[in-house]
Amino acid sequence: MTSRPKPTESKPRTGGFHCGKDHWLSRCPDLDEAAKEALLAERKSKKKSNDSVSKNFRAKRLEQDANLTMNERATVLLNDRLELPYCADSGCDWNVISRKPAGLLQEQDSTVQLVELNEPVESQAVGGMILTSTLAVDVRRTINTAAGPLGIDTDQQLEYLASRRTEDDDSFDEPVSIPPCKRNELNVIQNVVDALVHDAIARGVVDNYLTTR
């Protein structure tokens, strides 16, 4: 009959919280049972106090957030009718509005229409939750900022994007009717020299030279 080896007793990684040695408080040879119980009671009381402070701080933060008025929150105005809170620079690729606010906007603006999408669009919200959108709505957004309302002209943004892509696209040749713009090397050299001279004068490097001429 073979005897199994006794399992080794685990030790605290950072040492005992009283003496710092490699044993638990219950095994500490420097304390008697009364001192051990007193230390445990003190430790439990301190932990309970810290937990209470943490909970009170969290409750205070939640209460402050709940007491924020609509004017103190960042809001967006849809079609100059419905005002909703929003999160600025959230990193989202899509602007998603739930069905209830969309219905409220329809009640206040008869021109708002919900259009069914050909295919549902899935988006991932904060926390990993997947949202499935089956309808689309065309709205005009006005972001309320500290400096006042800021209208978002989507058509103008699309025109600017189209012009940027046209300018940056090198796959097409220059139009025949417009002569290519060539860089004037003489003007470039003159501009560089002027900049160096002005910089030298500003730093006082050529003051002595100018006075002796």
C-alpha positions as CSV (number, residue, x, y, z in Angstrom):
1,M,0.0,0.0,0.0
2,T,1.5,3.3,-1.1
3,S,0.8,6.5,0.7
4,R,-0.1,9.6,-1.2
5,P,2.0,12.7,-0.5
6,K,0.3,15.4,1.5
7,P,-0.7,18.4,-0.5
8,T,1.5,21.4,0.2
9,E,-0.3,24.3,2.0
10,S,-0.8,27.4,-0.1
11,K,1.0,30.6,1.0
12,P,0.0,34.2,0.6
13,R,1.7,35.7,-2.5
14,T,2.5,39.0,-0.8
15,G,3.1,37.6,2.6
16,G,1.0,37.9,5.7
17,F,-0.7,41.3,6.1
18,H,0.6,41.6,9.7
19,C,4.3,40.5,9.5
20,G,4.8,40.0,5.8
21,K,6.1,36.5,6.2
22,D,5.1,33.5,4.1
23,H,2.2,32.3,6.3
24,W,-1.4,33.2,6.9
25,L,-2.5,35.2,9.9
26,S,-3.9,32.1,11.5
27,R,-0.4,30.6,11.4
28,C,1.4,33.7,12.6
29,P,3.6,32.7,15.6
30,D,4.0,36.3,16.7
31,L,0.4,36.8,17.7
32,D,-2.0,35.1,20.1
33,E,-5.6,34.2,19.3
34,A,-7.0,37.4,20.8
35,A,-4.6,39.6,18.7
36,K,-5.5,37.6,15.6
37,E,-9.3,38.1,16.2
38,A,-8.7,41.9,16.8
39,L,-6.8,42.3,13.6
40,L,-9.5,40.4,11.6
41,A,-12.2,42.5,13.1
42,E,-10.3,45.7,12.3
43,R,-9.7,44.6,8.7
44,K,-13.4,43.7,8.1
45,S,-14.5,47.1,9.6
46,K,-12.1,49.0,7.3
47,K,-13.2,47.0,4.2
48,K,-16.9,47.6,5.0
49,S,-16.1,51.4,5.4
50,N,-14.3,51.5,2.0
51,D,-17.2,49.6,0.3
52,S,-19.7,52.1,1.8
53,V,-17.7,55.1,0.5
54,S,-17.5,53.5,-2.9
55,K,-21.2,52.9,-3.1
56,N,-22.1,56.4,-1.9
57,F,-19.8,57.9,-4.5
58,R,-21.4,55.8,-7.2
59,A,-24.9,56.7,-6.1
60,K,-23.9,60.4,-6.0
61,R,-22.6,60.2,-9.6
62,L,-25.8,58.4,-10.8
63,E,-27.9,61.0,-9.0
64,Q,-26.0,63.9,-10.6
65,D,-26.4,62.3,-14.0
66,A,-30.1,61.8,-13.5
67,N,-30.6,65.4,-12.4
68,L,-29.1,66.8,-15.6
69,T,-31.6,68.9,-17.6
70,M,-32.1,68.7,-21.3
71,N,-30.2,72.1,-21.6
72,E,-27.1,70.6,-19.9
73,R,-27.0,67.6,-22.1
74,A,-25.8,67.5,-25.7
75,T,-28.9,67.5,-27.9
76,V,-29.8,67.3,-31.5
77,L,-32.9,68.8,-33.2
78,L,-34.5,66.7,-35.9
79,N,-36.4,68.6,-38.6
80,D,-36.7,71.6,-36.2
81,R,-39.3,69.7,-34.3
82,L,-38.0,66.9,-32.0
83,E,-35.1,67.4,-29.6
84,L,-33.2,64.3,-28.5
85,P,-29.9,63.7,-26.5
86,Y,-26.9,62.4,-28.4
87,C,-23.4,61.3,-27.8
88,A,-20.8,63.4,-29.6
89,D,-17.9,61.7,-31.4
90,S,-19.1,58.2,-30.4
91,G,-17.2,56.6,-33.3
92,C,-20.3,55.1,-34.8
93,D,-20.5,54.5,-38.5
94,W,-24.3,54.8,-38.6
95,N,-26.9,57.2,-37.1
96,V,-29.5,55.0,-35.5
97,I,-32.8,56.2,-34.1
98,S,-35.2,53.9,-32.3
99,R,-38.8,53.4,-33.4
100,K,-40.4,55.4,-30.7
101,P,-38.7,58.8,-31.4
102,A,-39.2,58.1,-35.1
103,G,-42.9,57.8,-34.4
104,L,-43.0,61.0,-32.4
105,L,-41.2,62.8,-35.2
106,Q,-43.9,61.5,-37.7
107,E,-46.6,62.9,-35.4
108,Q,-45.0,66.3,-35.4
109,D,-43.9,66.4,-39.1
110,S,-46.1,64.9,-41.7
111,T,-43.3,64.8,-44.3
112,V,-41.3,62.2,-42.4
113,Q,-41.7,58.8,-43.9
114,L,-40.3,55.4,-42.9
115,V,-38.8,53.5,-45.8
116,E,-38.3,49.7,-45.6
117,L,-34.8,48.6,-46.3
118,N,-34.1,46.0,-49.0
119,E,-31.9,44.1,-46.5
120,P,-31.7,44.5,-42.7
121,V,-28.7,46.4,-41.5
122,E,-27.0,45.1,-38.3
123,S,-24.9,47.4,-36.1
124,Q,-23.0,46.7,-32.9
125,A,-23.9,49.0,-30.0
126,V,-21.9,49.7,-26.8
127,G,-21.5,46.5,-24.8
128,G,-21.5,44.3,-27.9
129,M,-25.3,44.3,-28.3
130,I,-26.4,43.8,-32.0
131,L,-29.1,46.1,-33.3
132,T,-31.0,45.2,-36.4
133,S,-32.5,48.1,-38.5
134,T,-35.2,47.3,-41.0
135,L,-36.4,50.8,-41.7
136,A,-34.7,54.1,-42.8
137,V,-35.8,57.7,-42.4
138,D,-34.5,60.9,-43.9
139,V,-34.2,63.7,-41.3
140,R,-32.5,67.1,-41.0
141,R,-30.2,67.3,-38.0
142,T,-29.3,70.5,-36.0
143,I,-26.7,69.9,-33.3
144,N,-27.1,72.3,-30.3
145,T,-23.6,73.5,-29.1
146,A,-22.4,76.0,-26.6
147,A,-22.1,78.5,-29.4
148,G,-25.6,77.9,-30.6
149,P,-27.3,75.5,-33.0
150,L,-25.1,73.9,-35.7
151,G,-27.0,72.8,-38.8
152,I,-25.7,69.7,-40.7
153,D,-26.1,70.3,-44.5
154,T,-25.8,66.7,-45.8
155,D,-26.1,67.8,-49.4
156,Q,-23.2,70.2,-49.1
157,Q,-21.1,67.6,-47.3
158,L,-21.7,65.2,-50.2
159,E,-20.8,67.8,-52.8
160,Y,-17.6,68.6,-50.9
161,L,-16.7,64.9,-50.7
162,A,-17.3,64.4,-54.4
163,S,-15.1,67.4,-55.2
164,R,-12.3,66.1,-52.9
165,R,-12.5,62.7,-54.6
166,T,-12.3,64.3,-58.0
167,E,-9.3,66.4,-57.1
168,D,-7.4,63.5,-55.5
169,D,-8.2,60.9,-58.2
170,D,-5.2,60.4,-60.5
171,S,-6.8,57.8,-62.7
172,F,-7.9,60.4,-65.2
173,D,-5.7,62.7,-67.4
174,E,-5.9,66.4,-67.3
175,P,-8.7,67.9,-69.6
176,V,-7.5,68.8,-73.0
177,S,-9.1,72.3,-73.0
178,I,-7.3,73.3,-69.8
179,P,-3.5,73.7,-70.0
180,P,-1.6,71.9,-67.3
181,C,-0.3,74.2,-64.5
182,K,3.5,74.1,-64.4
183,R,5.5,75.1,-61.4
184,N,7.6,78.2,-61.8
185,E,10.9,77.3,-60.3
186,L,12.2,80.9,-60.3
187,N,9.3,81.9,-58.1
188,V,9.9,79.0,-55.8
189,I,13.5,79.9,-55.3
190,Q,12.7,83.6,-54.8
191,N,10.1,82.7,-52.1
192,V,12.6,80.5,-50.3
193,V,15.3,83.2,-50.4
194,D,12.9,85.9,-49.2
195,A,11.9,83.6,-46.3
196,L,15.5,83.1,-45.3
197,V,16.3,86.8,-45.4
198,H,13.2,87.7,-43.3
199,D,14.1,85.0,-40.8
200,A,17.7,86.3,-40.5
201,I,16.5,89.9,-40.1
202,A,14.0,88.8,-37.4
203,R,16.8,87.0,-35.4
204,G,19.2,89.9,-35.8
205,V,21.8,87.9,-37.7
206,V,22.4,90.5,-40.4
207,D,22.1,93.7,-38.4
208,N,25.9,94.3,-38.3
209,Y,26.2,93.5,-42.0
210,L,23.4,96.0,-43.0
211,T,24.9,98.8,-40.9
212,T,28.4,98.4,-42.4
213,R,27.1,98.5,-46.0
